[in-house]
């Protein structure tokens, strides 16, 4: 079985790190961008470039929006669900994977804000870059023909973070809500290591958590985060192979 192992035990996980790692595995950036451009969102381009993080070569993924276009950060889950379901450029498999990631984010936001799934709206996750990260991840997984996803216990970071509602401890409320029943590792690293999008990926499409499964390794990919840490590379490592 084609299995993807997500090693998020050192630097956590985010949408852009996931995209960078999957592109490093061989996902086609041009094809992903072409299909993403069919979504009814603000104009954007995507770019992946190689960077060095503490001696590790990794792909850094970026979403570039046009400066003269007004960005929309707040979108209702129902709006995002509808745009994905009605996008003819996306396969049924990609639509399902995308919504499996968005669903736990919506459920977490609804619970925290005492709202319903129909009325809940996303803040940062409703922005163009987060939509691109999530649907792009689904497209990359389909390209790579991934059948099963396993992940390591995840680190979330420490300290505080500024979000739309003010200053909150890390992990942010929605992130922590999604990490219920997922093994979390402690760390002294200050800052947010696992984002809401990263948590949505873990909650929505990972079937098992633990050490790397018995597998024949075929490819290894590294996705770079934006921050730099003094003692370790800020990268997400993914391993693709045939599980036994």
N, C-alpha and C positions, 0 to 999 in steps of 0.2 A: 504494500500500500504506500502510495506517495505521501510522505509525512514531512511536515514542517515543524521544527523545534525552535521556539522563540526563547532565547536566553536573555531574560530581563532581570537577572539577579544582581547586576552590578550598577547599571545606570538607568533602570526603569524602562519605560516605554512611552512613546508619543506617536501621533499619526505620521509626522514627517520622518521620524526615525524608522518607522515601519516601512514607509514607502521607499526610503533610501536603501534599506536592507534588501527589500524585494527586487528593486532595480539592480542592485549589486549581484543578485542571484541570476539576473538575466531577463527580467520583465522589460517589455518594450515601451519606452517612454513615449515615443511618437504615437503609437497605437492607443495608449492610455489617454494621451492628451486629446486625440481626435474624438474618442468616444465621450470623454468628459465635456468637451465643448458643446455637446448636444443638450446638456442640462441648461434649464432657463435660469442661469445665475449671471452675476456681473462678469464682464470679460476678464480673462486671465491667461497667463501662460505658465508652464511649469518647466523647471530646470533641475537637472541632477548633475552635480560635479564632484569630482574626487577631491577629498581633503585628507590631511593627516591628523589623527587624534592620538597623541602620545605614542607615536610610532606605528599606529594602525591606519592603513588606508581604507577609507570608507566613503560611501556616497552620501552627499548632503542634498536633500530634496527641498526645493523651495517653490512656493506658489507666488507668482508675481501678478499683482492686480494693476490695472491702469489707474494712474493717479487722478485722471479727470473724471473717473466714474465713482459715484458715491457708493461706498460699501454698505451692505446690510448685514449687521451682526445678529439681529434678533429675527428668527424665523420660527413659526410654530411647527411642531413635529408633524402635524397633519399636512402642512404645506410641503415639507421635505419628503414625506412619504408619497404624496401624490406626484411630485415631480420625478421621483425615482421610478415609480410604477408606470408612469406614462411615457418614459423615455424609450423610444424605439431602438436606440443604439445599444441599449444594455440587454444582455441575455437574461433569461429568468433566473439563472444561477447567480449572476452578479447582483440583480435586484434583491434576491433573497439574502445574500451575504451582507449587502449594504444595510438592509433593514434589520438584520440580526445584530449589527453593531449599533445602529441608531436606537433600537428598541430599549435596551437597558439604560441608555443615557436618558431617554424620555421618561422611563419609569422612575429613575432616580430623581430627576428634576421634579416630576409630579409629586412624589412622596415628600420631598424636602419643602416644596412650596405649597403643599396641601392643595394640589390642583388635579385636573384630569388629563389623560393622555391627549384628548382632543384639544384642550386649551393650553397645555403647557408649551412654553416657547423656550428655545435655546438662546443662550447668550453667546459665549465664544464659539460654541459648537455649531451655531447657526451661520457662522461666517463662511465666506467662500473657501478659505484655506482648509477649514475642517471638513466641509462637504467634499472637497477634492481629495483630501487625505483618506476619507472613509470609502468613498466610491472607488477611488484609485486603488486602494488596498484590495477591494473585492475584484477589480479588473486584473490586478497583478496575480492574485491567487488563482484566478481562472486560467490565465496565460501559463502559469507554472504547473497547472494540473494538480494542485494540492488537494488531497483527499482527506487528510487528517491533520489537526494542529494540536501540538502539545507545548506547554510553556513551563518555564522554571518559576519558582516562587518569586514574587516581584518586590522590588524596593520602591518606596514612594517618596523618600526624601524627608526633610524635617524643617522646622521653622514656620514662617507665615507667608501668606500670599495675598496680593491685592486682587480682588475680583469685583464684579459690578456692584455687589452688595456691601463691600467694605473689606476689612482685613480679617482673614480666617486662618486657622492653623492648617498646616499641610498634613495629610492630603485634604484638598477642598471637599466640602460636604458631598457633592455629587460623586466625586471620585471614590470617596470612602464607601458610600452606599453601594456602588457597583462592585467593590472589592469584597463584599460579604461572601463567605464560603470560598474565597481564593486565598491561598497561603501568601502572607506578606512577611518580608524580611526586614529587620531593623537596620538602620544606617545612621551614621553621624553626619552624613553629607547634608549641607544646608541648601535648601531650594527644592522646587517641585521637580521630581524625577519622573513621576507617572502623571500624565495629563488625563482629563476626562475622555479624550478620544482614545488614548492608550488603554484606559480602563475599559472603555466600551469594546475595544477589540478583544481584550482578554475575556470579558464576561460573555460576549456575544458569539464568538467563533472558536474558542479553545475548548477542547473536549476533556483534556487531562492536564494536571499540574504535577510537576515533580522533576526528577533528573531526566537527562536525555534518554529516550527509549532505545532499546536494542534496534539498531538500524545500520544499513550500509550507506555511508555518507557519500553524496554525489557532488554537492556544492555547498559553499559557505558564503554568506553575505554579511556585510556590515553597513549599518545605517548610522550616520553621524547626527548627534544633537548639536544645538547651537552653542551651549555652554562648554567651557573648558574647566576641568578639575585638576588639582595639583598632583594627585597621586594615581589616577587611573584614566583610561580613555573613555570619553563620553560617547559610547557607541552601543547600538543594539545589535547583537549577533544572532543570525538565524542560520539554521542548518537544514538542508533539504536532502532527503534520501528515501530509501525504501526500508520501511519498518518490517521487522520479522515477527 
